[in-house]
Amino acid sequence: MDLKDRWRELEPKVLEAERRAEEVDIRVIDEQMEGLNAVRATMRERKEGGRQRPV
């Protein structure tokens, strides 16, 4: 089996793995953005004198 044959065999698996990795990257970024937005909202509330942290 030469390299071209081997690549033809492996290419679909490689492409699928790349697609899955991209999906995971997108999910991680989405989760990080949700966390960042929550922190921003909390900071905004505190700045505006809204909800205060209990002592």
Secondary structure, 3 states (H helix, E strand, C coil): CCHHHHHHHHHHHHHHHHHHHHHHHHHHHHHHHHHHHHHHHHHHHHHCCCCCCCC
